[in-house]
Amino acid sequence: MRKLEISDTEVMSVAIGQEIERNEESRYDHRLHGVLLVANGMSARQAALWLNESERTVQRWVNRFEAIGFAGLQEGERSGRPSRLSDAHWQSLACDLRRSPREFGLAQTLWDGKLLAEHLRQRYQVALGTRQCQRLFGQMGFRLRKPRPVIAKADPAAQAAFKKTAAHGRRSKS
């Protein structure tokens, strides 16, 4: 029987590693294989070489497996970065967003990401980016409202004729 070979082994090795990292189930299976190799007599160093992991990582897997069993190899909760806003600031901000930005000495009449970032910087000494501030609206249960520009002396009939969709959901005959 001839030896099997995979073409472009470097690229395929990286691709397989990425596929393993892609979802929780495959990462769990990968850890199971590491523990199985150690259970069958391989050292942590040998198993790590086989699995393209560090020796310390395989040791951690084995120690967690020994301590709490299969649950030790499953994905755990990841806390992420702590919030820059305290709970008190979070509640206060929710009240702020229910008020007009003008009440805080800001020029606009509606909240948006840029304005919220400026408000947080001025009032709470917290620096967040515009995009993160836009996400905050959703997390707090608010939605962004954008006003439609209205031309003061525009002809309503001309505006209706200019619109792309016909009035009241009726389709035009074009």
C-alpha positions in Angstrom: 0.0 0.0 0.0 1.4 3.4 -1.0 1.9 6.2 1.5 -0.9 8.8 1.5 0.1 12.4 1.1 -1.8 15.7 1.4 -0.8 18.3 -1.1 0.3 21.7 0.2 0.6 20.4 3.8 1.5 23.8 5.3 -1.7 25.5 4.0 -3.8 22.4 4.8 -2.4 22.2 8.3 -3.4 25.8 9.0 -6.9 25.3 7.4 -7.5 22.2 9.6 -6.4 24.1 12.7 -8.9 26.9 11.8 -11.6 24.4 11.2 -11.0 22.9 14.7 -11.2 26.3 16.3 -14.3 27.2 14.4 -16.9 25.8 16.7 -17.4 24.6 20.3 -17.9 20.9 19.3 -14.7 20.6 17.3 -12.7 22.3 20.1 -14.2 19.9 22.6 -13.3 16.9 20.4 -9.8 18.3 20.0 -9.4 18.4 23.8 -10.8 14.8 24.1 -8.2 13.6 21.6 -5.4 15.2 23.6 -6.6 13.6 26.9 -7.0 10.2 25.0 -3.4 10.4 23.7 -2.1 11.0 27.2 -4.4 8.2 28.6 -2.9 5.8 26.0 0.6 6.5 27.3 1.9 9.5 25.4 3.5 12.3 27.3 1.9 15.7 27.3 4.8 16.9 25.1 4.2 14.2 22.5 0.4 14.8 22.5 1.0 18.5 22.1 3.3 17.9 19.1 0.7 15.7 17.5 -2.1 18.2 18.1 -0.1 21.3 17.3 -0.7 22.7 20.8 1.6 23.7 23.6 2.6 21.2 26.2 1.1 23.4 28.9 -2.3 23.5 27.1 -2.4 19.6 27.0 -1.4 19.5 30.7 -4.3 21.9 31.6 -6.7 19.7 29.7 -5.6 16.6 31.5 -5.7 18.3 34.9 -9.2 19.7 34.3 -10.3 16.2 33.1 -8.9 14.6 36.2 -10.6 17.2 38.4 -14.1 17.4 37.0 -14.3 14.9 34.2 -15.8 15.6 30.7 -17.3 18.9 31.8 -13.7 20.2 32.3 -13.1 19.9 28.5 -16.2 21.7 27.4 -16.3 25.4 26.6 -16.7 27.6 29.6 -18.2 31.1 30.0 -16.0 33.9 28.8 -16.5 37.0 30.8 -15.0 39.5 28.3 -13.8 42.9 29.1 -15.4 44.5 32.1 -17.8 47.4 31.4 -16.4 50.9 31.6 -19.8 52.0 33.0 -20.7 51.1 36.6 -24.2 49.9 37.4 -25.1 53.4 38.8 -23.8 55.1 35.6 -25.7 52.6 33.5 -29.0 53.4 35.2 -28.3 57.2 35.1 -27.5 57.0 31.4 -30.8 55.2 30.7 -32.5 58.2 32.4 -30.3 60.6 30.4 -31.3 59.0 27.1 -35.0 59.6 27.9 -34.4 63.3 28.0 -33.4 65.6 25.2 -29.7 66.2 24.5 -30.4 69.9 24.7 -31.1 69.5 28.4 -27.4 68.6 28.7 -26.2 71.6 26.7 -25.7 69.7 23.5 -26.7 71.1 20.1 -28.7 68.2 18.6 -32.3 67.2 19.4 -31.9 63.5 18.9 -29.4 61.0 20.3 -26.9 59.3 18.0 -23.7 57.4 18.4 -21.4 60.5 18.2 -23.5 62.5 20.5 -23.7 59.7 23.1 -19.9 59.3 22.9 -19.5 63.0 23.6 -22.1 62.9 26.5 -20.3 59.9 28.1 -17.0 61.7 27.8 -18.3 65.0 29.4 -20.6 63.6 32.1 -19.1 60.3 33.1 -15.5 60.7 32.0 -15.8 57.5 29.9 -14.3 57.3 26.4 -16.2 55.0 24.0 -16.2 54.9 20.3 -19.2 55.9 18.1 -19.9 52.3 17.1 -19.8 51.0 20.7 -22.2 53.8 21.6 -24.5 52.7 18.8 -24.5 49.2 20.3 -25.3 50.7 23.7 -28.6 51.9 22.4 -29.7 48.4 21.5 -28.4 46.9 24.8 -30.5 49.5 26.7 -33.6 48.9 24.6 -33.5 52.1 22.6 -33.6 52.4 18.9 -32.1 55.1 16.7 -34.5 57.5 15.0 -33.4 59.5 12.1 -35.6 62.5 11.1 -36.5 62.8 7.4 -35.5 66.2 6.0 -38.4 68.4 5.1 -38.1 71.2 2.7 -40.0 74.2 4.2 -41.8 75.5 1.1 -41.9 72.3 -0.9 -44.9 71.4 -3.0 -46.6 68.2 -1.5 -47.8 67.1 -4.9 -44.3 67.3 -6.4 -42.9 65.4 -3.4 -45.5 62.6 -3.8 -44.6 62.3 -7.5 -40.9 62.1 -6.7 -41.2 59.2 -4.2 -40.1 55.8 -5.4 -43.1 53.9 -4.0 -46.7 54.8 -4.7 -48.9 56.1 -1.9 -50.4 53.6 0.6 -48.5 50.6 -0.7 -50.0 50.6 -4.2 -47.6 49.7 -7.0 -47.3 52.0 -9.9 -47.9 50.7 -13.5 -44.4 51.0 -14.8 
